[in-house]
């Protein structure tokens, strides 16, 4: 009898624990500005497109289906700030597969809205679309079975936004030690929107009575490659492409009109293009200067940094072509 009672108590405790855990996990963090993550577009092949096995001599028409999901936080496609999205098939000779060079390239015809975080912390997923390449049909007469690799390259524009709260004190040197509201010294822990290039660190330090220095680290956190957003860039992954590893950086003007931002690497302006050497992280240093008379204010200001680039990634799969001569 005691064993049964103990068992009932134990089951009740486990149920209560599971309910408590679920309740805690359901709480949403409304203090976060972004969803985050290191992916812009998620790309995968539709099941069965292509099939694992096809036949030679034009006896087995098939297709390749590429699904694109916008899991980051930048809208892409026509009519958005990131209009260029292109999918192309690689690894096959179009003529041998009964198609043309033009038919193995598709540009996104509709916009894909990004994932969004609501004011209450809930998340709306991004939109999904599919590019299908068909009909494909292997025409040559093989001697024996052969395996090919079909690759789908996706090349697209993307934008990331990072925000950080910096400390503003009109009398910088006078208030260095005063951290009652905020500190002029140290890491400011930027928040990043979802995407493969991010600001991973932002540090503030005093310079003079009306200047502070902002140093931030720009880093590639995705698995693809990034390029400068030039009109003729199609995400050429080769080492001969000198447009690799370029990013356009824009530090948006601060809300206070008497605060000006200038960066040495951008010729004393608040925006410019930077190259990450072989894709390695890069540090950019800027100055925030008070241009008006002191009002002896101490407060926190939101700094927003926008990153623009073209991004390339791919997914591939083997396909076996069987000789059906006999």
DAVEN-V856204 format. One record per run of one state. SS is the DSSP state (2 for helix, 1 for strand, 0 for the rest). FROM is the first residue (numbers start at 1). LEN is the number of residues. If there is no record, write none. Layout:
# DAVEN-V856204
ss: [SS SS]
from: [FROM FROM]
len: [LEN LEN]
This chain:
# DAVEN-V856204
ss: [0 2 0 1 0 1 0 1 0 1 0 1 0 2 1 0 1 0 1 0 1 0 1 0 1 0 2 0 1 0 1 0 1 0 1 0 1 0 1 0 1 0 1 2 0 1 0 1 0 2 0 1 0 1 0]
from: [1 2 26 41 46 53 56 62 71 76 77 85 91 102 105 108 112 113 116 118 123 125 128 137 146 170 173 176 186 188 191 193 197 209 211 221 225 228 244 245 246 252 259 264 267 269 270 271 276 277 280 282 291 298 323]
len: [1 24 15 5 7 3 6 9 5 1 8 6 11 3 3 4 1 3 2 5 2 3 9 9 24 3 3 10 2 3 2 4 12 2 10 4 3 16 1 1 6 7 5 3 2 1 1 5 1 3 2 9 7 25 4]
